[in-house]
Amino acid sequence: MGALLAIIHLGRAWALEPGGMLQGNHLISAEEQELLSGFLHSFAYAVFCLLDGTGEDVAFEDFLAP
């Protein structure tokens, strides 16, 4: 459980926060930030759904090809 929350929290802190390691050292572009933000949002939603007992079809709908 801790590893899942670490992916979400540290991904945001290190990459998406203006003072984070990646932005602070100019190692991530605006396009990459947008892509990572979307991934972390979908990942956090999947974790939430699975913990809440929602089916896998709903939890992973953002990751399935249209």
C-alpha positions in Angstrom: 0.0 0.0 0.0 2.8 2.4 0.9 4.5 1.8 -2.4 1.3 2.8 -4.3 0.9 6.0 -2.3 4.6 6.7 -2.7 4.3 6.6 -6.5 1.5 9.1 -6.4 2.9 11.4 -3.7 6.6 11.4 -4.8 5.7 11.6 -8.5 3.8 14.8 -7.8 6.3 16.2 -5.4 9.4 15.5 -7.5 8.0 16.2 -11.0 5.0 18.4 -10.8 5.7 20.9 -8.0 7.6 24.0 -9.2 10.3 23.5 -6.5 10.5 19.7 -7.2 13.7 18.0 -8.3 12.8 17.7 -12.0 11.4 21.2 -12.5 14.0 22.8 -10.3 16.8 21.2 -12.4 15.0 21.8 -15.7 14.8 18.0 -16.4 11.2 17.8 -17.4 9.4 19.6 -20.1 5.9 21.1 -19.9 4.6 18.4 -22.2 6.1 15.7 -20.0 4.6 17.3 -16.9 1.2 17.2 -18.5 1.6 13.6 -19.5 2.8 12.6 -16.0 0.1 14.6 -14.3 -2.5 12.6 -16.3 -0.9 9.3 -15.6 -0.7 10.0 -11.8 -4.4 11.1 -11.8 -5.4 7.9 -13.5 -3.2 5.8 -11.3 -4.5 7.5 -8.1 -8.1 6.9 -9.4 -7.4 3.2 -10.0 -5.9 2.8 -6.5 -8.9 4.5 -5.0 -11.4 2.4 -7.0 -9.7 -0.9 -6.1 -9.6 0.0 -2.4 -13.2 1.0 -2.5 -14.2 -2.3 -4.1 -15.1 -0.9 -7.5 -14.6 -3.4 -10.3 -11.4 -3.5 -12.3 -13.2 -2.4 -15.4 -13.9 1.0 -13.8 -10.6 1.2 -12.0 -8.5 0.8 -15.2 -10.8 2.4 -17.8 -8.3 5.3 -18.3 -5.6 2.8 -19.2 -7.6 0.8 -21.8 -7.3 1.8 -25.4 -10.5 3.5 -26.7 
